[in-house]
Amino acid sequence: DLSDNLDGDSPLPRGVRLVCKSYPVTVDEAQIKATAQQAAEARNVVGIVGPVRSAASLAVSDALRGVAPAMAHVSPSSTSPALVQPAHANFFRTVPSDTEQAKAAVALMRTLGCSSVAVVATTDAYAAALADALERYEPAVEMEGLK
């Protein structure tokens, strides 16, 4: 129970407790969805924090739509642009999307005078979106995707 670690000036409303429960880490989409449904259906759960990979966050968001469509879902590191679609309206992140990161990377490449860049990326939601966004925002830069 994390509430025990808060001082007397807790930002939580009276009677609200902050509890952390860890779930097994997996890349199996069916298991991720089942775990999200289990957490969403637990008594007094009002939100989910995590997971850290975009593909897993997409699966959690899909699962929540079926069992708890109004539940907040926050990831500290999922960056896929797919998570801004209307289907994921209750998804929030603490980092910029791959689209915004690509814009910043292109601005930096321009500042540094880069004329070509090699993009090495996996093809899942974790990295492909950033590689695709780089190509979209800087078509003049020669891209050599090594996927």
C-alpha positions, 0 to 999 in steps of 0.5 A: 500500500503506497498510501502509507508512504505519503506524509500527512499532506497527501494529495489524495482525496480523503478515503482514497488509497494508492495501491500498487500491484505488479503483474507478470511481464509478457509480450503475449497479447492475449495474456496482456488483455486478460491481465488488463481485464482482471485489473479493471474488474478488481474492486475499487480500481480507478486507473491503470499505470503501464505497461511500458511498451506501445504494443502492450499499451495498445492491447491494454487499451483495447481490453479496457474498452470492453470492460471499463471504457471510462478507466484512465490508462497511463503509460510512462513510456509508450510512444506509438502514434496509434495510441492517439486514435479515438479508440484510445481516448482514455490513454495518457502518456508522460512522454511525447509520441513518436510523431513529436520525437520525429519532428524534434529529431528532424529539426536537430538533423537540420541544425547539424546539417545532416544529409542522410541517416540510417534508420534501424528499427523493429517492425512492431509498434515499439519502434516502427512508428518512429522510423515511419514518422522520420521518413514522413517529416523529412522526405529530403533526408535519404532514409535507409531503413534497416528493418 
